[in-house]
Amino acid sequence: MDYSYQTSGVCSMEIHFRLDDDVVTDIEFVGGCNGNLKAISKLCDGMTVDEIEEKLAGNTCGYKPTSCADQLARAVRQAYDGKL
């Protein structure tokens, strides 16, 4: 199933991804640091929700209490839990 997540507290505005069972693919960030977010998308493609959370949850960006990577972890967890 395809999902869109509205980010909060980061430069990117939205994250699009596909979730099949617990596997995340086709990750795309709208806005933000283009090169870094393309790299995160490629590295996380095919990972499970748990793997993404384990690697990215709690990651911060500068003085912000979150990051685009952290927002991805939140997004995939919410989608998996049926809250998105």
PDB file with SEQRES, HELIX, SHEET and CRYST1 records, atoms N, CA, C and O in Angstrom:
SEQRES   1 A   84  MET ASP TYR SER TYR GLN THR SER GLY VAL CYS SER MET          
SEQRES   2 A   84  GLU ILE HIS PHE ARG LEU ASP ASP ASP VAL VAL THR ASP          
SEQRES   3 A   84  ILE GLU PHE VAL GLY GLY CYS ASN GLY ASN LEU LYS ALA          
SEQRES   4 A   84  ILE SER LYS LEU CYS ASP GLY MET THR VAL ASP GLU ILE          
SEQRES   5 A   84  GLU GLU LYS LEU ALA GLY ASN THR CYS GLY TYR LYS PRO          
SEQRES   6 A   84  THR SER CYS ALA ASP GLN LEU ALA ARG ALA VAL ARG GLN          
SEQRES   7 A   84  ALA TYR ASP GLY LYS LEU                                      
HELIX    1 AA1 ASN A   34  CYS A   44  1                                  11    
HELIX    2 AA2 VAL A   49  LEU A   56  1                                   8    
HELIX    3 AA3 CYS A   68  TYR A   80  1                                  13    
SHEET    1 AA1 3 ASP A   2  GLN A   6  0                                        
SHEET    2 AA1 3 GLU A  14  ASP A  20 -1                                        
SHEET    3 AA1 3 VAL A  23  VAL A  30 -1                                        
CRYST1    1.000    1.000    1.000  90.00  90.00  90.00 P 1           1          
ATOM      1  N   MET A   1       0.832  -1.168   0.000  1.00  0.00           N  
ATOM      2  CA  MET A   1       0.000   0.000   0.000  1.00  0.00           C  
ATOM      3  C   MET A   1       0.885   1.243   0.000  1.00  0.00           C  
ATOM      4  O   MET A   1       1.949   1.252   0.620  1.00  0.00           O  
ATOM      5  N   ASP A   2       0.448   2.285  -0.691  1.00  0.00           N  
ATOM      6  CA  ASP A   2       1.200   3.535  -0.771  1.00  0.00           C  
ATOM      7  C   ASP A   2       0.761   4.491   0.336  1.00  0.00           C  
ATOM      8  O   ASP A   2      -0.420   4.573   0.671  1.00  0.00           O  
ATOM      9  N   TYR A   3       1.734   5.210   0.898  1.00  0.00           N  
ATOM     10  CA  TYR A   3       1.465   6.136   1.993  1.00  0.00           C  
ATOM     11  C   TYR A   3       2.138   7.481   1.732  1.00  0.00           C  
ATOM     12  O   TYR A   3       3.147   7.568   1.033  1.00  0.00           O  
ATOM     13  N   SER A   4       1.548   8.528   2.316  1.00  0.00           N  
ATOM     14  CA  SER A   4       2.142   9.860   2.348  1.00  0.00           C  
ATOM     15  C   SER A   4       2.099  10.328   3.790  1.00  0.00           C  
ATOM     16  O   SER A   4       1.088  10.169   4.474  1.00  0.00           O  
ATOM     17  N   TYR A   5       3.195  10.904   4.249  1.00  0.00           N  
ATOM     18  CA  TYR A   5       3.315  11.351   5.630  1.00  0.00           C  
ATOM     19  C   TYR A   5       3.736  12.815   5.635  1.00  0.00           C  
ATOM     20  O   TYR A   5       4.728  13.183   5.006  1.00  0.00           O  
ATOM     21  N   GLN A   6       2.984  13.644   6.340  1.00  0.00           N  
ATOM     22  CA  GLN A   6       3.320  15.056   6.492  1.00  0.00           C  
ATOM     23  C   GLN A   6       4.338  15.175   7.623  1.00  0.00           C  
ATOM     24  O   GLN A   6       4.037  14.845   8.770  1.00  0.00           O  
ATOM     25  N   THR A   7       5.536  15.644   7.303  1.00  0.00           N  
ATOM     26  CA  THR A   7       6.586  15.755   8.308  1.00  0.00           C  
ATOM     27  C   THR A   7       6.341  16.952   9.224  1.00  0.00           C  
ATOM     28  O   THR A   7       5.516  17.817   8.934  1.00  0.00           O  
ATOM     29  N   SER A   8       7.074  16.979  10.329  1.00  0.00           N  
ATOM     30  CA  SER A   8       6.961  18.063  11.292  1.00  0.00           C  
ATOM     31  C   SER A   8       8.336  18.374  11.867  1.00  0.00           C  
ATOM     32  O   SER A   8       9.055  17.473  12.300  1.00  0.00           O  
ATOM     33  N   GLY A   9       8.699  19.656  11.868  1.00  0.00           N  
ATOM     34  CA  GLY A   9       9.945  20.081  12.493  1.00  0.00           C  
ATOM     35  C   GLY A   9      11.199  19.867  11.678  1.00  0.00           C  
ATOM     36  O   GLY A   9      12.306  19.966  12.208  1.00  0.00           O  
ATOM     37  N   VAL A  10      11.045  19.571  10.378  1.00  0.00           N  
ATOM     38  CA  VAL A  10      12.197  19.337   9.507  1.00  0.00           C  
ATOM     39  C   VAL A  10      12.027  20.100   8.196  1.00  0.00           C  
ATOM     40  O   VAL A  10      10.967  20.666   7.931  1.00  0.00           O  
ATOM     41  N   CYS A  11      13.070  20.111   7.388  1.00  0.00           N  
ATOM     42  CA  CYS A  11      13.036  20.835   6.117  1.00  0.00           C  
ATOM     43  C   CYS A  11      12.167  20.149   5.062  1.00  0.00           C  
ATOM     44  O   CYS A  11      11.493  20.819   4.279  1.00  0.00           O  
ATOM     45  N   SER A  12      12.182  18.814   5.040  1.00  0.00           N  
ATOM     46  CA  SER A  12      11.317  18.134   4.074  1.00  0.00           C  
ATOM     47  C   SER A  12       9.861  18.315   4.503  1.00  0.00           C  
ATOM     48  O   SER A  12       9.561  18.425   5.692  1.00  0.00           O  
ATOM     49  N   MET A  13       8.977  18.343   3.534  1.00  0.00           N  
ATOM     50  CA  MET A  13       7.561  18.602   3.821  1.00  0.00           C  
ATOM     51  C   MET A  13       6.723  17.338   3.886  1.00  0.00           C  
ATOM     52  O   MET A  13       5.697  17.291   4.564  1.00  0.00           O  
ATOM     53  N   GLU A  14       7.171  16.312   3.171  1.00  0.00           N  
ATOM     54  CA  GLU A  14       6.353  15.110   3.044  1.00  0.00           C  
ATOM     55  C   GLU A  14       7.250  13.923   2.695  1.00  0.00           C  
ATOM     56  O   GLU A  14       8.315  14.089   2.101  1.00  0.00           O  
ATOM     57  N   ILE A  15       6.801  12.722   3.073  1.00  0.00           N  
ATOM     58  CA  ILE A  15       7.500  11.499   2.708  1.00  0.00           C  
ATOM     59  C   ILE A  15       6.484  10.556   2.074  1.00  0.00           C  
ATOM     60  O   ILE A  15       5.408  10.325   2.624  1.00  0.00           O  
ATOM     61  N   HIS A  16       6.837  10.016   0.912  1.00  0.00           N  
ATOM     62  CA  HIS A  16       6.002   9.020   0.234  1.00  0.00           C  
ATOM     63  C   HIS A  16       6.745   7.687   0.289  1.00  0.00           C  
ATOM     64  O   HIS A  16       7.965   7.642   0.132  1.00  0.00           O  
ATOM     65  N   PHE A  17       6.009   6.613   0.510  1.00  0.00           N  
ATOM     66  CA  PHE A  17       6.634   5.287   0.538  1.00  0.00           C  
ATOM     67  C   PHE A  17       5.575   4.218   0.336  1.00  0.00           C  
ATOM     68  O   PHE A  17       4.373   4.475   0.399  1.00  0.00           O  
ATOM     69  N   ARG A  18       6.061   3.015   0.091  1.00  0.00           N  
ATOM     70  CA  ARG A  18       5.201   1.849  -0.094  1.00  0.00           C  
ATOM     71  C   ARG A  18       5.499   0.878   1.037  1.00  0.00           C  
ATOM     72  O   ARG A  18       6.655   0.675   1.410  1.00  0.00           O  
ATOM     73  N   LEU A  19       4.442   0.280   1.580  1.00  0.00           N  
ATOM     74  CA  LEU A  19       4.588  -0.684   2.659  1.00  0.00           C  
ATOM     75  C   LEU A  19       3.860  -1.963   2.267  1.00  0.00           C  
ATOM     76  O   LEU A  19       2.641  -1.962   2.091  1.00  0.00           O  
ATOM     77  N   ASP A  20       4.606  -3.047   2.131  1.00  0.00           N  
ATOM     78  CA  ASP A  20       4.054  -4.367   1.826  1.00  0.00           C  
ATOM     79  C   ASP A  20       4.401  -5.271   2.994  1.00  0.00           C  
ATOM     80  O   ASP A  20       5.567  -5.603   3.207  1.00  0.00           O  
ATOM     81  N   ASP A  21       3.377  -5.672   3.755  1.00  0.00           N  
ATOM     82  CA  ASP A  21       3.558  -6.358   5.039  1.00  0.00           C  
ATOM     83  C   ASP A  21       4.381  -5.417   5.921  1.00  0.00           C  
ATOM     84  O   ASP A  21       3.881  -4.362   6.314  1.00  0.00           O  
ATOM     85  N   ASP A  22       5.633  -5.770   6.244  1.00  0.00           N  
ATOM     86  CA  ASP A  22       6.455  -4.864   7.045  1.00  0.00           C  
ATOM     87  C   ASP A  22       7.676  -4.364   6.277  1.00  0.00           C  
ATOM     88  O   ASP A  22       8.615  -3.840   6.877  1.00  0.00           O  
ATOM     89  N   VAL A  23       7.669  -4.523   4.958  1.00  0.00           N  
ATOM     90  CA  VAL A  23       8.810  -4.118   4.119  1.00  0.00           C  
ATOM     91  C   VAL A  23       8.511  -2.775   3.453  1.00  0.00           C  
ATOM     92  O   VAL A  23       7.457  -2.591   2.844  1.00  0.00           O  
ATOM     93  N   VAL A  24       9.452  -1.845   3.579  1.00  0.00           N  
ATOM     94  CA  VAL A  24       9.301  -0.484   3.066  1.00  0.00           C  
ATOM     95  C   VAL A  24      10.101  -0.328   1.768  1.00  0.00           C  
ATOM     96  O   VAL A  24      11.277  -0.688   1.709  1.00  0.00           O  
ATOM     97  N   THR A  25       9.453   0.209   0.734  1.00  0.00           N  
ATOM     98  CA  THR A  25      10.115   0.449  -0.552  1.00  0.00           C  
ATOM     99  C   THR A  25       9.640   1.787  -1.119  1.00  0.00           C  
ATOM    100  O   THR A  25       8.744   2.428  -0.571  1.00  0.00           O  
ATOM    101  N   ASP A  26      10.252   2.188  -2.213  1.00  0.00           N  
ATOM    102  CA  ASP A  26       9.855   3.378  -2.976  1.00  0.00           C  
ATOM    103  C   ASP A  26       9.761   4.634  -2.112  1.00  0.00           C  
ATOM    104  O   ASP A  26       8.789   5.384  -2.203  1.00  0.00           O  
ATOM    105  N   ILE A  27      10.767   4.858  -1.279  1.00  0.00           N  
ATOM    106  CA  ILE A  27      10.784   6.016  -0.376  1.00  0.00           C  
ATOM    107  C   ILE A  27      11.170   7.268  -1.159  1.00  0.00           C  
ATOM    108  O   ILE A  27      12.140   7.268  -1.917  1.00  0.00           O  
ATOM    109  N   GLU A  28      10.399   8.326  -0.965  1.00  0.00           N  
ATOM    110  CA  GLU A  28      10.678   9.596  -1.630  1.00  0.00           C  
ATOM    111  C   GLU A  28      10.353  10.751  -0.681  1.00  0.00           C  
ATOM    112  O   GLU A  28       9.242  10.844  -0.158  1.00  0.00           O  
ATOM    113  N   PHE A  29      11.324  11.618  -0.468  1.00  0.00           N  
ATOM    114  CA  PHE A  29      11.132  12.813   0.354  1.00  0.00           C  
ATOM    115  C   PHE A  29      10.803  13.988  -0.556  1.00  0.00           C  
ATOM    116  O   PHE A  29      11.352  14.104  -1.651  1.00  0.00           O  
ATOM    117  N   VAL A  30       9.911  14.855  -0.104  1.00  0.00           N  
ATOM    118  CA  VAL A  30       9.581  16.085  -0.828  1.00  0.00           C  
ATOM    119  C   VAL A  30      10.212  17.233  -0.057  1.00  0.00           C  
ATOM    120  O   VAL A  30       9.838  17.499   1.085  1.00  0.00           O  
ATOM    121  N   GLY A  31      11.173  17.916  -0.680  1.00  0.00           N  
ATOM    122  CA  GLY A  31      11.899  18.991  -0.017  1.00  0.00           C  
ATOM    123  C   GLY A  31      13.051  18.427   0.797  1.00  0.00           C  
ATOM    124  O   GLY A  31      13.301  17.222   0.778  1.00  0.00           O  
ATOM    125  N   GLY A  32      13.744  19.290   1.503  1.00  0.00           N  
ATOM    126  CA  GLY A  32      14.860  18.859   2.348  1.00  0.00           C  
ATOM    127  C   GLY A  32      16.173  18.787   1.594  1.00  0.00           C  
ATOM    128  O   GLY A  32      16.290  19.306   0.484  1.00  0.00           O  
ATOM    129  N   CYS A  33      17.144  18.154   2.189  1.00  0.00           N  
ATOM    130  CA  CYS A  33      18.489  18.012   1.623  1.00  0.00           C  
ATOM    131  C   CYS A  33      18.489  16.910   0.575  1.00  0.00           C  
ATOM    132  O   CYS A  33      18.616  15.732   0.910  1.00  0.00           O  
ATOM    133  N   ASN A  34      18.351  17.275  -0.653  1.00  0.00           N  
ATOM    134  CA  ASN A  34      18.115  16.354  -1.755  1.00  0.00           C  
ATOM    135  C   ASN A  34      19.075  15.170  -1.795  1.00  0.00           C  
ATOM    136  O   ASN A  34      18.632  14.022  -1.817  1.00  0.00           O  
ATOM    137  N   GLY A  35      20.352  15.422  -1.804  1.00  0.00           N  
ATOM    138  CA  GLY A  35      21.333  14.337  -1.911  1.00  0.00           C  
ATOM    139  C   GLY A  35      21.291  13.390  -0.722  1.00  0.00           C  
ATOM    140  O   GLY A  35      21.295  12.171  -0.895  1.00  0.00           O  
ATOM    141  N   ASN A  36      21.250  13.945   0.482  1.00  0.00           N  
ATOM    142  CA  ASN A  36      21.221  13.109   1.684  1.00  0.00           C  
ATOM    143  C   ASN A  36      19.945  12.270   1.744  1.00  0.00           C  
ATOM    144  O   ASN A  36      19.985  11.098   2.120  1.00  0.00           O  
ATOM    145  N   LEU A  37      18.827  12.863   1.377  1.00  0.00           N  
ATOM    146  CA  LEU A  37      17.559  12.137   1.470  1.00  0.00           C  
ATOM    147  C   LEU A  37      17.426  11.077   0.375  1.00  0.00           C  
ATOM    148  O   LEU A  37      16.770  10.055   0.575  1.00  0.00           O  
ATOM    149  N   LYS A  38      18.040  11.319  -0.772  1.00  0.00           N  
ATOM    150  CA  LYS A  38      18.086  10.266  -1.795  1.00  0.00           C  
ATOM    151  C   LYS A  38      18.901   9.085  -1.283  1.00  0.00           C  
ATOM    152  O   LYS A  38      18.541   7.930  -1.509  1.00  0.00           O  
ATOM    153  N   ALA A  39      19.995   9.377  -0.598  1.00  0.00           N  
ATOM    154  CA  ALA A  39      20.845   8.317  -0.056  1.00  0.00           C  
ATOM    155  C   ALA A  39      20.096   7.519   1.011  1.00  0.00           C  
ATOM    156  O   ALA A  39      20.132   6.289   0.998  1.00  0.00           O  
ATOM    157  N   ILE A  40      19.423   8.202   1.931  1.00  0.00           N  
ATOM    158  CA  ILE A  40      18.634   7.510   2.959  1.00  0.00           C  
ATOM    159  C   ILE A  40      17.587   6.633   2.299  1.00  0.00           C  
ATOM    160  O   ILE A  40      17.374   5.494   2.716  1.00  0.00           O  
ATOM    161  N   SER A  41      16.930   7.158   1.269  1.00  0.00           N  
ATOM    162  CA  SER A  41      15.889   6.397   0.568  1.00  0.00           C  
ATOM    163  C   SER A  41      16.453   5.127  -0.036  1.00  0.00           C  
ATOM    164  O   SER A  41      15.842   4.064   0.073  1.00  0.00           O  
ATOM    165  N   LYS A  42      17.606   5.223  -0.667  1.00  0.00           N  
ATOM    166  CA  LYS A  42      18.234   4.046  -1.279  1.00  0.00           C  
ATOM    167  C   LYS A  42      18.691   3.046  -0.221  1.00  0.00           C  
ATOM    168  O   LYS A  42      18.499   1.840  -0.381  1.00  0.00           O  
ATOM    169  N   LEU A  43      19.286   3.535   0.843  1.00  0.00           N  
ATOM    170  CA  LEU A  43      19.795   2.651   1.890  1.00  0.00           C  
ATOM    171  C   LEU A  43      18.672   1.912   2.615  1.00  0.00           C  
ATOM    172  O   LEU A  43      18.847   0.764   3.026  1.00  0.00           O  
ATOM    173  N   CYS A  44      17.531   2.558   2.772  1.00  0.00           N  
ATOM    174  CA  CYS A  44      16.411   1.961   3.507  1.00  0.00           C  
ATOM    175  C   CYS A  44      15.490   1.131   2.624  1.00  0.00           C  
ATOM    176  O   CYS A  44      14.648   0.399   3.145  1.00  0.00           O  
ATOM    177  N   ASP A  45      15.622   1.218   1.324  1.00  0.00           N  
ATOM    178  CA  ASP A  45      14.745   0.479   0.418  1.00  0.00           C  
ATOM    179  C   ASP A  45      14.857  -1.024   0.681  1.00  0.00           C  
ATOM    180  O   ASP A  45      15.948  -1.591   0.614  1.00  0.00           O  
ATOM    181  N   GLY A  46      13.744  -1.655   0.976  1.00  0.00           N  
ATOM    182  CA  GLY A  46      13.727  -3.092   1.246  1.00  0.00           C  
ATOM    183  C   GLY A  46      13.886  -3.459   2.714  1.00  0.00           C  
ATOM    184  O   GLY A  46      13.795  -4.635   3.067  1.00  0.00           O  
ATOM    185  N   MET A  47      14.123  -2.476   3.571  1.00  0.00           N  
ATOM    186  CA  MET A  47      14.225  -2.735   5.010  1.00  0.00           C  
ATOM    187  C   MET A  47      12.834  -2.932   5.604  1.00  0.00           C  
ATOM    188  O   MET A  47      11.831  -2.503   5.034  1.00  0.00           O  
ATOM    189  N   THR A  48      12.796  -3.589   6.759  1.00  0.00           N  
ATOM    190  CA  THR A  48      11.534  -3.718   7.483  1.00  0.00           C  
ATOM    191  C   THR A  48      11.314  -2.471   8.337  1.00  0.00           C  
ATOM    192  O   THR A  48      12.225  -1.671   8.548  1.00  0.00           O  
ATOM    193  N   VAL A  49      10.095  -2.332   8.815  1.00  0.00           N  
ATOM    194  CA  VAL A  49       9.764  -1.220   9.710  1.00  0.00           C  
ATOM    195  C   VAL A  49      10.681  -1.251  10.932  1.00  0.00           C  
ATOM    196  O   VAL A  49      11.217  -0.216  11.330  1.00  0.00           O  
ATOM    197  N   ASP A  50      10.865  -2.426  11.526  1.00  0.00           N  
ATOM    198  CA  ASP A  50      11.724  -2.543  12.707  1.00  0.00           C  
ATOM    199  C   ASP A  50      13.170  -2.148  12.411  1.00  0.00           C  
ATOM    200  O   ASP A  50      13.809  -1.482  13.225  1.00  0.00           O  
ATOM    201  N   GLU A  51      13.683  -2.551  11.263  1.00  0.00           N  
ATOM    202  CA  GLU A  51      15.064  -2.202  10.897  1.00  0.00           C  
ATOM    203  C   GLU A  51      15.229  -0.698  10.740  1.00  0.00           C  
ATOM    204  O   GLU A  51      16.219  -0.127  11.198  1.00  0.00           O  
ATOM    205  N   ILE A  52      14.257  -0.053  10.090  1.00  0.00           N  
ATOM    206  CA  ILE A  52      14.328   1.407   9.908  1.00  0.00           C  
ATOM    207  C   ILE A  52      14.252   2.106  11.255  1.00  0.00           C  
ATOM    208  O   ILE A  52      15.011   3.039  11.515  1.00  0.00           O  
ATOM    209  N   GLU A  53      13.348   1.666  12.106  1.00  0.00           N  
ATOM    210  CA  GLU A  53      13.252   2.260  13.446  1.00  0.00           C  
ATOM    211  C   GLU A  53      14.551   2.087  14.227  1.00  0.00           C  
ATOM    212  O   GLU A  53      15.030   3.028  14.860  1.00  0.00           O  
ATOM    213  N   GLU A  54      15.112   0.900  14.183  1.00  0.00           N  
ATOM    214  CA  GLU A  54      16.343   0.608  14.918  1.00  0.00           C  
ATOM    215  C   GLU A  54      17.485   1.527  14.484  1.00  0.00           C  
ATOM    216  O   GLU A  54      18.265   1.990  15.316  1.00  0.00           O  
ATOM    217  N   LYS A  55      17.581   1.786  13.183  1.00  0.00           N  
ATOM    218  CA  LYS A  55      18.681   2.595  12.646  1.00  0.00           C  
ATOM    219  C   LYS A  55      18.443   4.101  12.761  1.00  0.00           C  
ATOM    220  O   LYS A  55      19.384   4.856  13.006  1.00  0.00           O  
ATOM    221  N   LEU A  56      17.176   4.553  12.585  1.00  0.00           N  
ATOM    222  CA  LEU A  56      16.931   5.976  12.381  1.00  0.00           C  
ATOM    223  C   LEU A  56      16.159   6.702  13.480  1.00  0.00           C  
ATOM    224  O   LEU A  56      16.276   7.920  13.609  1.00  0.00           O  
ATOM    225  N   ALA A  57      15.375   5.977  14.272  1.00  0.00           N  
ATOM    226  CA  ALA A  57      14.560   6.637  15.298  1.00  0.00           C  
ATOM    227  C   ALA A  57      15.451   7.375  16.297  1.00  0.00           C  
ATOM    228  O   ALA A  57      16.457   6.842  16.767  1.00  0.00           O  
ATOM    229  N   GLY A  58      15.065   8.597  16.605  1.00  0.00           N  
ATOM    230  CA  GLY A  58      15.811   9.401  17.569  1.00  0.00           C  
ATOM    231  C   GLY A  58      16.943  10.209  16.983  1.00  0.00           C  
ATOM    232  O   GLY A  58      17.560  11.001  17.696  1.00  0.00           O  
ATOM    233  N   ASN A  59      17.240  10.037  15.699  1.00  0.00           N  
ATOM    234  CA  ASN A  59      18.288  10.815  15.043  1.00  0.00           C  
ATOM    235  C   ASN A  59      17.860  12.285  14.994  1.00  0.00           C  
ATOM    236  O   ASN A  59      16.715  12.584  14.657  1.00  0.00           O  
ATOM    237  N   THR A  60      18.756  13.182  15.321  1.00  0.00           N  
ATOM    238  CA  THR A  60      18.424  14.609  15.310  1.00  0.00           C  
ATOM    239  C   THR A  60      19.194  15.332  14.211  1.00  0.00           C  
ATOM    240  O   THR A  60      20.153  14.802  13.650  1.00  0.00           O  
ATOM    241  N   CYS A  61      18.757  16.545  13.918  1.00  0.00           N  
ATOM    242  CA  CYS A  61      19.400  17.379  12.901  1.00  0.00           C  
ATOM    243  C   CYS A  61      19.732  18.723  13.540  1.00  0.00           C  
ATOM    244  O   CYS A  61      18.837  19.513  13.841  1.00  0.00           O  
ATOM    245  N   GLY A  62      21.015  18.975  13.743  1.00  0.00           N  
ATOM    246  CA  GLY A  62      21.425  20.235  14.367  1.00  0.00           C  
ATOM    247  C   GLY A  62      20.772  20.394  15.726  1.00  0.00           C  
ATOM    248  O   GLY A  62      20.856  19.500  16.568  1.00  0.00           O  
ATOM    249  N   TYR A  63      20.128  21.519  15.944  1.00  0.00           N  
ATOM    250  CA  TYR A  63      19.473  21.823  17.217  1.00  0.00           C  
ATOM    251  C   TYR A  63      18.051  21.265  17.289  1.00  0.00           C  
ATOM    252  O   TYR A  63      17.411  21.350  18.337  1.00  0.00           O  
ATOM    253  N   LYS A  64      17.555  20.702  16.202  1.00  0.00           N  
ATOM    254  CA  LYS A  64      16.181  20.199  16.157  1.00  0.00           C  
ATOM    255  C   LYS A  64      16.071  18.877  16.926  1.00  0.00           C  
ATOM    256  O   LYS A  64      17.019  18.092  16.951  1.00  0.00           O  
ATOM    257  N   PRO A  65      14.921  18.633  17.549  1.00  0.00           N  
ATOM    258  CA  PRO A  65      14.742  17.381  18.292  1.00  0.00           C  
ATOM    259  C   PRO A  65      14.400  16.187  17.402  1.00  0.00           C  
ATOM    260  O   PRO A  65      14.169  15.088  17.905  1.00  0.00           O  
ATOM    261  N   THR A  66      14.366  16.392  16.097  1.00  0.00           N  
ATOM    262  CA  THR A  66      14.041  15.344  15.130  1.00  0.00           C  
ATOM    263  C   THR A  66      14.888  15.554  13.881  1.00  0.00           C  
ATOM    264  O   THR A  66      15.698  16.479  13.821  1.00  0.00           O  
ATOM    265  N   SER A  67      14.702  14.706  12.900  1.00  0.00           N  
ATOM    266  CA  SER A  67      15.396  14.838  11.614  1.00  0.00           C  
ATOM    267  C   SER A  67      14.517  14.183  10.556  1.00  0.00           C  
ATOM    268  O   SER A  67      13.508  13.554  10.877  1.00  0.00           O  
ATOM    269  N   CYS A  68      14.900  14.332   9.309  1.00  0.00           N  
ATOM    270  CA  CYS A  68      14.148  13.667   8.242  1.00  0.00           C  
ATOM    271  C   CYS A  68      14.217  12.151   8.409  1.00  0.00           C  
ATOM    272  O   CYS A  68      13.240  11.455   8.135  1.00  0.00           O  
ATOM    273  N   ALA A  69      15.350  11.641   8.851  1.00  0.00           N  
ATOM    274  CA  ALA A  69      15.496  10.203   9.087  1.00  0.00           C  
ATOM    275  C   ALA A  69      14.568   9.754  10.218  1.00  0.00           C  
ATOM    276  O   ALA A  69      13.903   8.724  10.102  1.00  0.00           O  
ATOM    277  N   ASP A  70      14.521  10.513  11.296  1.00  0.00           N  
ATOM    278  CA  ASP A  70      13.633  10.214  12.413  1.00  0.00           C  
ATOM    279  C   ASP A  70      12.176  10.272  11.960  1.00  0.00           C  
ATOM    280  O   ASP A  70      11.361   9.445  12.369  1.00  0.00           O  
ATOM    281  N   GLN A  71      11.853  11.240  11.123  1.00  0.00           N  
ATOM    282  CA  GLN A  71      10.494  11.358  10.606  1.00  0.00           C  
ATOM    283  C   GLN A  71      10.120  10.149   9.752  1.00  0.00           C  
ATOM    284  O   GLN A  71       8.971   9.709   9.769  1.00  0.00           O  
ATOM    285  N   LEU A  72      11.078   9.617   9.012  1.00  0.00           N  
ATOM    286  CA  LEU A  72      10.826   8.399   8.236  1.00  0.00           C  
ATOM    287  C   LEU A  72      10.510   7.243   9.172  1.00  0.00           C  
ATOM    288  O   LEU A  72       9.567   6.490   8.926  1.00  0.00           O  
ATOM    289  N   ALA A  73      11.278   7.093  10.234  1.00  0.00           N  
ATOM    290  CA  ALA A  73      11.027   6.025  11.206  1.00  0.00           C  
ATOM    291  C   ALA A  73       9.636   6.156  11.810  1.00  0.00           C  
ATOM    292  O   ALA A  73       8.932   5.160  11.974  1.00  0.00           O  
ATOM    293  N   ARG A  74       9.239   7.370  12.138  1.00  0.00           N  
ATOM    294  CA  ARG A  74       7.895   7.608  12.688  1.00  0.00           C  
ATOM    295  C   ARG A  74       6.815   7.277  11.662  1.00  0.00           C  
ATOM    296  O   ARG A  74       5.795   6.671  11.989  1.00  0.00           O  
ATOM    297  N   ALA A  75       7.056   7.683  10.423  1.00  0.00           N  
ATOM    298  CA  ALA A  75       6.069   7.475   9.354  1.00  0.00           C  
ATOM    299  C   ALA A  75       5.812   6.000   9.098  1.00  0.00           C  
ATOM    300  O   ALA A  75       4.662   5.570   9.024  1.00  0.00           O  
ATOM    301  N   VAL A  76       6.885   5.223   8.961  1.00  0.00           N  
ATOM    302  CA  VAL A  76       6.692   3.806   8.646  1.00  0.00           C  
ATOM    303  C   VAL A  76       6.056   3.066   9.812  1.00  0.00           C  
ATOM    304  O   VAL A  76       5.271   2.142   9.597  1.00  0.00           O  
ATOM    305  N   ARG A  77       6.378   3.453  11.047  1.00  0.00           N  
ATOM    306  CA  ARG A  77       5.760   2.824  12.211  1.00  0.00           C  
ATOM    307  C   ARG A  77       4.260   3.134  12.256  1.00  0.00           C  
ATOM    308  O   ARG A  77       3.446   2.244  12.504  1.00  0.00           O  
ATOM    309  N   GLN A  78       3.905   4.383  12.017  1.00  0.00           N  
ATOM    310  CA  GLN A  78       2.489   4.752  12.029  1.00  0.00           C  
ATOM    311  C   GLN A  78       1.714   4.012  10.933  1.00  0.00           C  
ATOM    312  O   GLN A  78       0.599   3.539  11.156  1.00  0.00           O  
ATOM    313  N   ALA A  79       2.313   3.924   9.766  1.00  0.00           N  
ATOM    314  CA  ALA A  79       1.658   3.207   8.669  1.00  0.00           C  
ATOM    315  C   ALA A  79       1.473   1.735   9.028  1.00  0.00           C  
ATOM    316  O   ALA A  79       0.400   1.170   8.816  1.00  0.00           O  
ATOM    317  N   TYR A  80       2.507   1.123   9.564  1.00  0.00           N  
ATOM    318  CA  TYR A  80       2.460  -0.290   9.921  1.00  0.00           C  
ATOM    319  C   TYR A  80       1.418  -0.552  11.007  1.00  0.00           C  
ATOM    320  O   TYR A  80       0.731  -1.573  10.987  1.00  0.00           O  
ATOM    321  N   ASP A  81       1.308   0.377  11.952  1.00  0.00           N  
ATOM    322  CA  ASP A  81       0.354   0.238  13.061  1.00  0.00           C  
ATOM    323  C   ASP A  81      -1.067   0.654  12.670  1.00  0.00           C  
ATOM    324  O   ASP A  81      -1.980   0.595  13.494  1.00  0.00           O  
ATOM    325  N   GLY A  82      -1.255   1.076  11.406  1.00  0.00           N  
ATOM    326  CA  GLY A  82      -2.571   1.470  10.947  1.00  0.00           C  
ATOM    327  C   GLY A  82      -3.035   2.827  11.420  1.00  0.00           C  
ATOM    328  O   GLY A  82      -4.235   3.101  11.443  1.00  0.00           O  
ATOM    329  N   LYS A  83      -2.090   3.688  11.803  1.00  0.00           N  
ATOM    330  CA  LYS A  83      -2.415   5.018  12.318  1.00  0.00           C  
ATOM    331  C   LYS A  83      -2.147   6.125  11.325  1.00  0.00           C  
ATOM    332  O   LYS A  83      -2.157   7.304  11.680  1.00  0.00           O  
ATOM    333  N   LEU A  84      -1.904   5.744  10.067  1.00  0.00           N  
ATOM    334  CA  LEU A  84      -1.604   6.755   9.052  1.00  0.00           C  
ATOM    335  C   LEU A  84      -2.608   6.621   7.919  1.00  0.00           C  
ATOM    336  O   LEU A  84      -2.547   7.376   6.948  1.00  0.00           O  
TER     337      LEU A  84                                                      
END                                                                             
